[in-house]
Structures are given as structure tokens and as C-alpha cells.
Amino acid sequence: MKSENSPKEAPRKVLIIGGGFVGLECARRLANDERFEVSLVDRNNHHLFQPLLYQVATASLAAPDIARSLRQILEKARNVTVLMDEIADLSPGERTATGKSGHVYSYDYLVLATGVRTSFFGNLGWEQHTLGLKTLAEAQMIRRTVLSNLEKAELSTDPDERRRLMTVAIVGGGPTGVELAGAFADLLRRSLHTNFRRIDTTKLRVILIEGSERILGAYDEEQSEYAEKRLSHLGVEVRTSTTVSNVSAQCVHLGNGETIDTAAIVWAAGTEASPLAAKLDVPPADRAGRIAPEPDLSLPGHPEIFAGGDVVSIRDGKGNPVPGVAPAAMQMGRHIAKVLKIDADRYTDEARPAFKYYDKGIMAIIGKNAAVVKSGNLRLRAFPAWLAWLFVHVLFLIGFRNKLSVLLGWAFAYLRDTPDTRIIVNSADNEQEAAAQAGESYPDAA
Ligand SMILES: Cc1cc2nc3c(=O)[nH]c(=O)nc-3n(C[C@H](O)[C@H](O)[C@H](O)COP(=O)(O)OP(=O)(O)OC[C@H]3O[C@@H](n4cnc5c(N)ncnc54)[C@H](O)[C@@H]3O)c2cc1C
């Protein structure tokens, strides 16, 4: 049977849910191909470069530096319509998706690219006491909380309260936790120490809590050891083989009975698939609810539905799990677009090509001037790894922002330890609350 599509027929309706690395790459590959009418729906109006989120959380970059309007990126893609809506429901049988706006989207092909969200392993109450790091809003919340806590500590005269306000607990010793811990240590010790008069910011405790025996479990053992030593050198308290038994308001309770009083708890301990994955007709592949697609990335029994990126669980040619990293997501987005084009080109009952993962490696930065890189047989650490990290991310920023001024501003501030993005928005309430807690009257703004 010949493909139903011919140049004279109506274009195939492709609905892409999620404008992250998979969704955007897929839309770009289908751009201006008249055989497709593409709708890209995202709950946000921007594409976010998550690898630099922790730089926003630690005041080194401003939010617009790592996010870009999806409309702007796709302005020249005439066949792609960008819509800001949160998809709440899927009906695979009817080939429709329903947005929170009430709009019903019909499709010939669906691409599910909604990524993951923070997981609390069923402890739903913990969410309200912790800060996640998946979105721009969350990164800004971490920055606001830590900077506001320092302001409150400067106002406080109670040593215990000051200590609590100057303690940041980070749960999860993967790349996110490690990068965040290193960046906080740098921010406080290198950049802010001359800014306060009453408190000594070098006394800020950054505690990194990891349940397994070592941090950066995806890296080689000696790289994990290096990372731990490096963090300790920066003043971070690294607690490995330490479980969290409970999280309450401003307290982390550890499995060993210890309690850490803290005014900022960052949760970087786990993720789970976007809830939309559960709305498809396929059983989850793992406890995180991710989907196991066919080798071509379509869903079993649904050749018209594709899923890619963090929301799927898939193995590479060697049987190793494909990691949840941006290059893997982009490769999947590209592959899905390729399969759609092949479908439109030829006999539909021919086997579609299988997705092949090209592993570019992984890297994690550990404060300024140090990082670890694992790529094929290559292992780098310390300054050479940091240079490699910088090279990759600077290249990205040039392509992404296309604004040398932003890049130069960041590089200059970074080299001089003077990050510019320390302004707390909406701080008045926080400061008044701090003054009230400290039993002091709040001076008039005038
Ligand atoms: C803090 C952090 C640091 C990281 N560091 C690195 C790194 O250094 N290197 C690296 O390679 N990778 C890194 N990653 C991982 C990388 O960012 C992910 O692998 C990648 O973003 C996955 O792409 P994706 O398209 O699957 O999902 P995402 O990029 O998460 O995109 C999902 C999109 O779907 C949208 N969405 C979700 N639900 C809905 C809905 N119901 N309706 C509409 N839209 C929806 C979201 O708004 C989002 O735009 C990091 C991730 C984080 C969180």
C-alpha cells in the first residue's frame, strides 16, 4: 500500500507536546516541509536550557540568558504553530489531546516530549517544604530563598536562627546536586563575603546528602572521589550513605536520627515521568513511570504515537540505558522527524529505522575551575575538564542567545567573582517577615 500522503493531499497533522530538547528538535526538522502541519504545544512560551539552570539558581546568570521564546526560534517555520497550553488529557483511541485551556487538539501523529518532573518517591508532603530545580521559576525561587535568608540572617540577633538561615541542605548527589553545591560554595566564599557586615557568609553551611555510597554515581569511582574531595575543599559537607527519613518545615530528618535545621532544602534526589505518560495505552517501563517505546520510538500498538527524551526508558546498541541528557533528547527528536518523513515518502508497511544513540559523554562542573568529564574512553578532571565544560557551554550560549554581550558579561563576572544577578525581586515581604521573626522593628524604606 502506498503512503496515504501525496503532495496534493492535506498535510499530516503532527502534534508535538513539549518544546524541550526533543520537541524543538523535531519541530525544527519538520520546518517548512509542506507534507506536515505541525502544532507545538508547551505550557511555557519558552525553550529552556536546563543544563545552566543551576547558574540561575546561584545568581550567575539571569533567567532570559538560558531561555528563549519558542515563537522566536520557530518564526521562520511557516508550517509550525506554537501554542501555549498545558495538555491535561490524551485520548489515543480518538487521536486527540485536551489542553487545560479546554482546547481539543486532533492529530495524525503525536510526539510526546514532556520530560520528567521532580519525584518525592510517594512522600507528597515533602514537596511543600523543598525547592526543586526543573524550571526557571524553581531556579529563581532557590536564588530568592537563599539570598533572602542571608538578608534575614544579617538582621537576626539570634545565633541559632542565624545558623538555620545560613544552612542550605541539598538532597541528591547526582550532577544537579553536585553542581548546585559547588556553585553555592563559590558564590558565598568568593563573591558575597565582602557584601555583609554582621554575618560571615563563609560560614554558610552547604550540606549535600546522598543515599548511596558515592556522589556522581554515573561516573567512574575515582571521578566521584575527586568530586567529593573538591566539594569538601570548597567547604561543602558531603554526606554519602545517608538517607533522608523525613522532611518537615525547615528540617531534614536523616535515617541515622540526626536532624538538620535549615531554611532552604533543595530536592535533587529523583525524577519521574511526566504524568501524561500514564495516559497512553502502554504499561510503564519502570517505577519512575517512563515509557518503553519500540526501537523506532513509536509506542507498542500505536505507530502514530512517538515518545522521546527523558520520558522514555530505552537502551543503546550495547544494552546500556540511554541517559537522560540533552544530546540524547535532541537525537531522539531528530529521529522521530526522520521516521515521519520516511512515512510520508514511501510504503508505510516497511520497517522503520531503529533509533541509534551516539554517546557524546557526560560532564559535571564542581565550582569554578573544576569539573569531571566522561566520554568514551576519555576521562578528564580538574581544570582541563572545566575548560572542556566551559567550551561546550559557551558554544551553546553563542548559538542560543546569539548575543555576544550577554556572554561577555557573564564571562567577565564569572572570572572576577562578581555575579550580577543578586537582586531579590519581591523582597519587601521577606525582609519584614525576617524582622518580625528576629523581634526587631523594620526600618522605614525612606
Ligand atoms: C538542573 C538540570 C541540569 C541538567 N544538566 C544537564 C547537563 O549538564 N547536560 C545534559 O546533557 N543534560 C542535562 N540535564 C538534562 C537535560 O536537560 C534533559 O535530559 C533534557 O532537557 C530532556 O529533554 P526533553 O525534551 O525530554 O524534556 P525537557 O527539556 O524537560 O522538555 C519538556 C517540555 O515539555 C513541557 N511540558 C511538560 N509537560 C507539559 C504538558 N502537560 N503540556 C505542555 N507542555 C508540557 C515543558 O514545559 C518542557 O518545555 C539537566 C537537567 C536539569 C533539570
The ligand as a Gaussian input file, in Angstrom:
#p B3LYP/6-31G(d) Opt

LIG

0 1
 C       19.158000      21.062000      36.694000
 C       19.407000      20.217000      35.484000
 C       20.686000      20.141000      34.955000
 C       20.935000      19.366000      33.824000
 N       22.211000      19.343000      33.327000
 C       22.444000      18.699000      32.168000
 C       23.739000      18.761000      31.564000
 O       24.666000      19.375000      32.095000
 N       23.922000      18.131000      30.362000
 C       22.894000      17.458000      29.743000
 O       23.094000      16.935000      28.637000
 N       21.680000      17.357000      30.300000
 C       21.426000      17.970000      31.498000
 N       20.176000      17.899000      32.065000
 C       19.164000      17.009000      31.471000
 C       18.521000      17.621000      30.226000
 O       18.121000      18.945000      30.493000
 C       17.340000      16.726000      29.855000
 O       17.829000      15.446000      29.517000
 C       16.563000      17.299000      28.667000
 O       16.028000      18.557000      28.995000
 C       15.436000      16.346000      28.255000
 O       14.749000      16.884000      27.162000
 P       13.185000      16.610000      26.953000
 O       12.822000      17.286000      25.683000
 O       12.913000      15.165000      27.126000
 O       12.463000      17.323000      28.171000
 P       12.502000      18.873000      28.636000
 O       13.692000      19.576000      28.100000
 O       12.322000      18.786000      30.098000
 O       11.215000      19.468000      27.936000
 C        9.909000      19.115000      28.311000
 C        8.995000      20.234000      27.862000
 O        7.652000      19.795000      27.992000
 C        6.863000      20.828000      28.529000
 N        5.718000      20.178000      29.177000
 C        5.743000      19.269000      30.181000
 N        4.502000      18.854000      30.475000
 C        3.666000      19.501000      29.624000
 C        2.260000      19.478000      29.422000
 N        1.465000      18.704000      30.146000
 N        1.735000      20.266000      28.475000
 C        2.534000      21.079000      27.713000
 N        3.883000      21.136000      27.866000
 C        4.429000      20.333000      28.809000
 C        7.797000      21.556000      29.486000
 O        7.367000      22.869000      29.731000
 C        9.113000      21.499000      28.702000
 O        9.267000      22.611000      27.858000
 C       19.892000      18.653000      33.209000
 C       18.591000      18.727000      33.731000
 C       18.364000      19.516000      34.858000
 C       16.961000      19.606000      35.413000

